[in-house]
Amino acid sequence: MPPASGDGADRPSSSSSSGQDDPVATVKKRNKPQYTHFTQQELPACKPLLTPQMVIPVLVLVGLIFIPIGLACIAASNKVVELVYRYDTKCVPRNMLHNKVAYVQNPSIDKTCTRIFKVPKDMQKPIYIYYQLDKFYQNHRRFVRSRNDLQLRNPKKAKDTQYCGPEAAANGGGRRPVVPCGLRAWSLFNDTYSFARGNQTLRVSKRGISWRSEREHRFGRHVYPLNFQNGTLIGGGQLDPSKPVSVFGHLLLKYCTFLGDALMQPRLN
């Protein structure tokens, strides 16, 4: 009958109109991402089939390329002459072997030590000298944080000794800041070396052992040592107060790495 067919015909139109007015359907349609090959990961790509006929020639080719490179590296490594010599166990007097710390801390004892060792092969210049320290806990949090980079960069920040304890001020007073402050600078390695080949003295230079960027940007050219190593306990070497900290290459290495080195260039007559 007409009323029945009219009821059935009106239902789809009523449902469609309610869908257009539904805010949820509008939001879903609006948030639909734009279809692109990039977002759908449908970009053209090379997808070769890894078969033995393909893999074996590639591996052989790569091996033929890297074999001469490896041989060249081995040949260059064999030309390096390296000599390791430990002197701390041989430079302490026998009567002080039981108390090495007292021997090191006693300023009245001459600690000059002369050792003779043989170099098995000829060494071409430049010759690098490295020192190695044992039982030195350089990764300890207190040691790593005991420094102030702003103090080393700006001369106006000389009194900025935050995080530098216990080596922040001379003799524990807050009015005499230490520059450079902190345990890292305080424990500066203070052994000095001189070398000779027969009657010929070899010149040892500490120039050029640090990065240029460290000398020119990280450490200020107008920052000079102040009250350094003036405490009751001397931790390491001294610094010339008339020279800026940027010229002390061994000090810069102390802040940049945990293995210091010195450059030795023989000066032939």
Secondary structure, DSSP 4 states (H G I P E B T S, - for coil): -HHHHHHHHHHHHHHHHHHHH-HHHHHHHHTPPPP-TTTTT----------HHHHHHHHHHHHHHHHHHHHHHHHHHHT--------TTTSS-GGGTT-HHHHHH-TTS----------SS--PSSEEEE---SS--TT-HHHHHS--HHHHH-GGGTT--TT-TTSSBGGG-TTSB-BS-SHHHHT-------EEETTEEEEEE-TT-S-HHIIIIIS-TT---BSTT-SSS--S----TTS-GGG-HHHHHHHH-S--EEEEE----
